[in-house]
């Protein structure tokens, strides 16, 4: 599937930040402006789809969705596929040059940023007919800073604390509800010579997800979103509290996390060498599926830290589609986005992925495995959904400041004051007050 982690996520983030230029990008730019932009839908010309689904499996799965759309609507779709990483690196130029009628993208800051620059089509009217397919939290994730909708969710996968139920049963472990219970459980695992928390930070990005979990459990959804947008002080007491809480976990981390990739860390959970891992279902699910033990994989929401915030926020990155500001035929582009919003389209795509879930809340749970069924309920029950740090903040800040700062924290968790002051100082170049 669209595993950003396998294609150099940090490189992609650097490129995404660096290409805030103006030059058109050959090969990714849309193929002309023939037809009537914003037309009335009488045209039978193909709908042009810009796609970052470049790997063989997701590319083939998307092809099947588009074939089904053509059979349903009688409209052809021309797919303009670009390498997944290159698409992210060149997205700004692609949009400024004139995007395809519909194009693949992500929810979160990456959506809101381009929407604020008026480089994404407003589909608020269309959303009125799509709302029945989605939760309020998913609509929130599809909305720009101006309150308008710019995105149609396609599929997602939640982040949580993953573990093997068979190991918990054998050892008599109980799923923790609070942070204190979580730490107590980690202590039991350590006493049983099991690495309590598997961690692989060699790739740079995985532990950003742990920061997210602890921050919105400590300070709540709104603070987390505002912090990611540069509206809160990184050197303030609330961020210090996040790192202080994280510091309580560090003694339970698998040794040498900076020298281990996330695949190796996930494998250690699979082998019973580690007890738990904060990761996405898509990532660890790959390892368990390949290892033939997907039925022995479960998860729980990151435990409550402050009762005022409980466990009402979860992290579940959402992939989906946007519309051009001026599609060649808006009615036909709307038809494609409407089809993309359906459970039928999303489940056609997910036939090739047992670790992610359809964004539509009307998806047939009977077609899902046990893990996916739990993921559906987890997402549908969430009051708020975040996207993952590198999707929720400025990509330059994520790649050049956040990753390095998290790595510095792992190396030395005892200088929180110095760390947050350094982050705050570096954040100034990315966020304007």
C-alpha positions, 0 to 999 in steps of 0.5 A, spaced: 500 500 500 502 507 500 507 506 505 510 512 506 515 509 511 518 505 505 520 510 501 524 515 505 519 519 509 524 524 511 527 525 504 520 526 502 518 531 507 524 535 506 522 536 498 515 538 500 518 544 504 523 545 499 519 546 493 515 552 495 517 555 489 513 557 482 516 553 477 511 548 473 513 541 474 513 537 467 510 530 468 506 531 474 502 538 471 495 536 469 494 535 461 492 542 459 485 546 460 481 543 455 474 543 456 470 548 460 472 549 467 467 548 472 462 546 467 455 543 467 457 536 467 454 535 460 461 533 457 463 526 456 471 527 456 475 523 461 476 525 468 483 526 470 486 523 476 493 525 479 495 519 483 501 518 488 499 510 488 505 508 484 507 502 488 504 496 484 499 493 489 496 500 490 496 502 483 493 496 481 488 497 487 486 504 484 485 501 477 480 497 479 476 502 483 476 507 477 474 501 472 468 500 477 467 507 477 467 507 469 462 501 469 457 505 474 457 512 471 459 511 464 465 516 465 472 514 463 478 516 468 485 518 465 490 516 471 496 520 471 501 516 476 507 519 479 512 516 484 509 517 491 515 521 494 516 525 488 509 527 488 510 530 495 516 533 493 513 537 487 506 538 490 506 545 490 508 546 483 503 541 481 498 545 484 500 552 481 501 549 474 494 547 474 492 540 478 488 534 475 481 534 476 481 530 482 488 528 485 490 524 491 493 527 498 492 527 505 488 530 511 491 535 516 496 541 515 498 538 508 491 539 506 489 546 510 496 549 508 494 548 500 487 550 502 489 557 505 493 558 499 487 557 494 490 551 491 485 546 493 478 546 490 472 548 495 467 542 495 463 544 501 457 543 497 458 536 495 460 535 502 453 536 504 451 530 500 457 526 503 456 527 510 452 520 511 458 516 509 463 520 515 463 521 522 464 528 525 471 527 526 473 525 519 469 532 517 473 536 521 479 533 518 477 534 511 476 542 513 480 548 512 482 553 516 476 557 513 471 552 515 470 549 508 471 542 506 477 540 501 478 533 502 474 526 501 477 521 506 478 514 502 482 510 507 485 510 514 489 506 519 489 508 527 495 509 531 495 506 538 499 501 543 499 494 539 501 487 543 500 480 542 493 477 546 496 471 547 502 474 551 498 478 555 494 472 557 500 467 558 503 472 563 496 475 566 497 482 563 491 487 563 490 492 558 491 499 562 486 504 562 491 510 565 498 512 564 500 510 571 497 503 570 501 503 563 507 504 567 506 499 572 505 494 566 511 496 563 515 494 570 512 487 570 514 486 563 521 488 565 521 484 571 519 478 566 525 479 561 521 482 556 522 489 553 516 493 555 516 498 549 519 496 542 522 502 539 525 503 532 527 510 531 532 509 525 527 511 520 527 518 524 519 519 524 516 513 528 517 516 535 513 522 533 507 518 533 509 517 541 510 525 542 503 526 539 499 521 543 502 523 550 501 531 548 494 530 546 493 526 552 496 531 557 494 537 554 488 535 549 486 536 542 486 543 541 492 545 544 496 539 540 493 542 533 495 549 535 502 547 537 502 543 530 500 550 527 505 554 531 500 557 535 503 555 542 509 556 545 514 550 544 518 552 551 511 553 555 509 549 561 504 544 557 510 542 552 515 541 558 509 536 561 509 532 555 516 531 555 516 530 563 511 524 562 514 521 556 521 521 560 517 516 565 517 511 559 524 511 557 527 506 562 522 501 559 524 502 552 527 497 548 535 499 548 538 502 542 532 505 539 536 510 534 539 504 531 533 500 530 528 501 524 521 500 525 520 493 522 525 490 526 521 493 532 515 490 530 518 484 529 520 483 536 513 484 538 511 478 533 517 474 536 515 475 543 521 479 545 517 486 546 511 487 549 508 493 546 509 498 541 506 505 539 505 504 531 500 504 526 496 498 524 498 499 517 506 498 519 505 493 524 500 489 521 505 488 515 509 484 519 504 480 523 501 479 516 507 476 513 509 472 519 502 469 519 500 471 526 495 477 524 490 474 528 494 475 534 495 482 534 491 487 538 491 494 540 488 499 546 488 506 546 494 510 549 492 510 556 489 516 559 493 522 562 489 527 564 482 525 566 479 532 563 482 529 556 481 522 557 482 518 551 477 522 546 483 523 541 486 518 537 491 518 531 489 515 524 492 518 518 487 519 513 489 518 505 484 521 500 482 525 494 482 533 493 479 537 487 482 542 482 480 549 483 478 549 476 476 542 474 475 541 466 468 539 468 466 540 475 460 536 475 464 530 473 469 531 478 464 531 483 461 524 480 468 521 481 469 524 488 462 522 490 464 515 488 470 515 492 466 517 498 462 510 498 464 504 502 464 500 495 469 504 492 474 504 498 473 496 500 474 495 492 481 498 494 482 495 500 481 488 498 489 488 497 490 491 504 488 487 511 491 492 515 487 499 513 480 501 513 475 504 509 474 511 511 466 510 510 462 509 516 458 504 511 463 499 510 461 492 511 464 490 517 463 482 515 468 483 509 474 485 515 478 481 519 478 482 526 483 487 527 480 491 521 473 491 525 476 493 531 480 499 527 473 501 525 470 502 532 476 505 534 475 510 529 468 511 529 468 512 536 473 518 536 471 525 538 477 528 534 482 525 529 489 527 528 493 525 522 501 524 525 506 530 526 509 530 520 502 531 516 499 536 522 505 541 522 509 545 517 513 539 513 520 543 514 519 543 521 517 536 522 523 534 518 529 539 520 526 540 528 521 535 530 525 529 528 532 531 531 529 534 537 525 527 538 532 523 537 536 528 542 530 527 547 531 519 546 539 520 547 538 525 553 531 525 556 534 529 562 534 536 559 527 537 558 528 545 559 534 545 554 530 541 549 524 545 549 528 552 549 531 549 543 525 547 539 522 554 540 528 558 538 528 553 531 520 554 530 520 561 529 523 560 522 517 556 520 511 559 524 510 567 523 506 570 529 
